[in-house]
Amino acid sequence: MPELPEVETIVTGLKANLLGRRVKELVFISPHLKKKQLPGAFRPEAYRRRKILDIWRRGKMIVFRFDGQLGLLVHLKMTGQLFLADPARKIDKHTHARLTFYGLKKELLFRDIRKFGFLNCLALSQIEEKIKTDLGPEPFEISLNDFRYLLKRHGQKRLKNWLLDQKIIAGIGNIYSDEILFRARLSPFRLAGSLTEEQAVRFYRAARRVLEEAIALKGSSISDYVDAMGEKGGYQRRHRVYARDGQLCPRCHREKIVRQKINGRSTFYCPACQL
């Protein structure tokens, strides 16, 4: 599933190519996208000739702002891809939407094997309200004091679940929760409220550094993720624990990385140096 670094990378590429462009046509190729529209949604035809004024990331979602206060909210979920492609590219059965633009040869394709993702055609005010309701603060925007407050407020949650809860902090998923906890030397089973002051600071800094490093390498391509130009990321080569079960811990060199389920999610950690 694309997480904060992957979605941030996609947004950077989209902004470089699409800001100021006017939509020629938005087409829902697959009918399931229409079924996922929220009450009050616009029809795809409403986006014709609309200019893209801004594109940004919020959590794991992408927000497009058009003139006329129209918005488009995109969530890639598990296997979604959003990339620019040559019009000659064959549209396969997993491609569910297409946007074309005046003055741009390439078209924007939404591809999703599992069909969990969505494109919601909403007024910008509806998107802002939904984000306000559904998402907590961003990892790069939250202060250390607020971070510590949330650890105490949700103190009975295990750290793994604390990181995955989008209403507590937005944008982190299964890959980066494991990498952050390894960097911070914290067990995924620790309760959030049990951290010392020094551990909370270490946790806060580890989250920011891991995410920054992942963005610099354009995210992690584990299975389906590609950036806005259809290219794979490189941070998967820097993973220390994720999907490395059975390998010797790269830090303590004493124990092997363990894979264990927490609330149904595979979790990778070192039992020796993550306490």
N, C-alpha and C positions, 0 to 999 in steps of 0.2 A: 504494500500500500504506500503510495507517495505520502511522505510526511513533510514537515516544515521545510527542510532543505531542498527537497525535490520540487515542491510547489513554488518556493521562492525562485528557484532556478528557471522554472517554466515561465513564471511571471516576468522575470528579467528579459527573457528572450521574446516574449510576446510584446512587451512594451517597446522594445527596440524596433520591432517590425510593424506594429499595428496602431500605435498612437496617432491620432489625426486621420486615420483611414475611415472611409464611409462604407457601410455594409451594402453590398449588392443584393445578397440573398442569404437568409438563414433557413436551412432545410433540416427538418427532422426526418431522417431516412427510416428509422425504426419507430414503430408506433408506441413502444413502451415508454419513450421519453415524454410523450403527451400524457400518459397516465400518471407520470410522476410530477406533473405540474401542480402547484399549490393553488388554493382559491385566490381568485383575482389575477391570475397569470395572464400575460399577453399572448397573442398568437405570434408565431414566428414572423409573419408578414409585417408586424409592427416595427421590425428592426430595419426594414429597407430604407436606405439612404441615411440612416442614423450614423453619426460620427462617434468614434471611440475617443472619449476624453481622458480616461484613466483606466488603469488596470492595477489591482493590488491583491496581495494575499492577506487572508485573515484565517488563522489556524491552518487547516489543511484545505481551505476553500479558496477559490479564485473569484474575484469580483470585477466585472466590467461595468464602467459607467459610460453611458451614451448621452448625447444631447437629448433634451426633452425629458430629463429625469428618469430615463429608462435604465434598467440594470439587467445584468445577467449573472446568476450565481452558479458556479460550477464546482462540483465535488467529484473527484476522480475515484474515491472509495478505494477498492482493492486493486483493480486492474485497469483503471482508466488511463487514457493517454490523450493529450491535447497538443497537437503539433502542426506545423506548417508543412505542406506537401505540394509537389508539382501536380497540376490538374491531370496529368497523364497517368498518375498512380491509380492502380486498380482499387476500386472500392470493394473491400471484402465484407463478409457477413458480420464482422465485428465492428464495423464503422457505422455509427448511429446518427451522426449529425455533421453538417458541413456549412461553413461560412465562407462566402466569397466577398471580395472587396474591389471597389473601383481603384484602378491604377496599380493593382498588385496581382502578379501572375499566380503566386502561390495561394492556396486556400487552406483554411483552418479546419482540421478534422478532429472529431471526437470519437475515439475508438475505445471499446470496453468489452473485454471477453466475458466477464461475469455479469455484466449489466446491472451492477450495483450503483454506479455513478449516476449523476443527474446534471441537467442544465435547466435551471429554473428561470423563466422569463418574467421578471417581476419589476415593479417600480423600485427605484433606488431606496425609497423610504421603507419599503417592505423588507428589503435585504438588510438594511441597517438595523431594523427592529429584530429580525430573526437572529442576526449575529449577536446583538446585545443580550438576547435571551439565552442563546445556546452556548456561547463561548466565554471562557475566562480570559485573563490577560495574556499578552504575548510574552514569551521568554526573554526577548530582548528589551522589552519595555517595562517589565515589572521591576520595582526596586528591591533591594535586599531586605529591607524592613517588611515590605508587603509579602515577599516570598516566605519569610520566617512566620509571618502572621498566618498564611495559608497552611503552612506545615502544622501549626498548632490547632487551627480551626478544624482541619480535617485529620486530626492526629491519630484516629483509629484506623486509617487506611494504610495498607502496606505501601511502601514507596513505589513499587512497580505500578500498582493501581492508582496511586496518587498522580503519577506522571501521565498515565493514560486517560485520566478523567478530563475531558475537554472543557468542562465547566470550571475546573480548578485552574488549569493552565493549558493554553491552546497550541496545537500543532505537533505534539510529540506522540509517536506511536510505538510499535513494538520494537523496531530496530533501535531507535535512538534512546528509548528508555533503558535498554540493556547497556548500551555504550556509555550513557551518562552515569549510570550507577557503578559501572566498572571504573570509570575515570575517578569517580568520587570515593571509591573504596567502600561502598555501602551495599549491604545485602538487600535484594529486592523484597525480602520478607520483613525487613524492619518496619516498625510503625512510624509514620511520619512525625508523630508527636514525641518520639523518643530521642530525636537527634540532639546532640549537644550544640552549643553555639558554634564551635569550630567545625563540626560536621555539617551544619546547615550552610555555613559560608562556603565550604568546600563543594557541597552539592550545587549551590547556586552558580558558582564559578565553572564547575564542570559542565553544567547544562549549556551555558553560553559558549564555552570553548568548543565542545563537541559539535554543536550546531553550526558555529562559525566555520570550523574546519570542513564540515560536510558541504556547506554552501560553496566554499572556495573550490571544492572538487566536483561541484555540480551534482551532488547527491549520490545516492546508492542505487545501482541497477542490479537488483536481486533477481527479478523475473521480467516484469513488463515495463518498468519505468524508462521513459525517454524524455529528453528535454524538448523545448519548443521547436527545435530543428530536427527532432527525431534521433538525436544522438544519446548514447548512454553516459551515465555518470561514472565517477571514479572512486568514490569514497568507500565502496565495498571492499576495496583492497586494503583499507586502513582499519576495518573492523577488528576489534580485539577479542570480543566474545560472541557476538551475534552469529549464529549458525556454525560455531566452531566447537561444538560439543565433542568431547573425546580428545581434544588437543590440549597440550600442556599450557597452563596459564602463561601468557607472555610477560607477566610482571613478577610473580613469585616463583615460577618454575618448580612448584612443589606439587600442585594438584592439577588435575585435568578439568577443563571447562565442563560444567554440568548443564544438561537441559532438563527443565522441570516445568510443569504446567502451573500457572497461577490464574485462576478464574478462566480456564480454558485457553489461555494464551501461552505459547511456548516462551520460556524465559531462559536465557543463557547467562551464567555467572560462574565466578570462581568461589568455591566454598571456603578456601583458605584465606584469601586476602580481602574479601568483601564481607564486612562484619556489621 
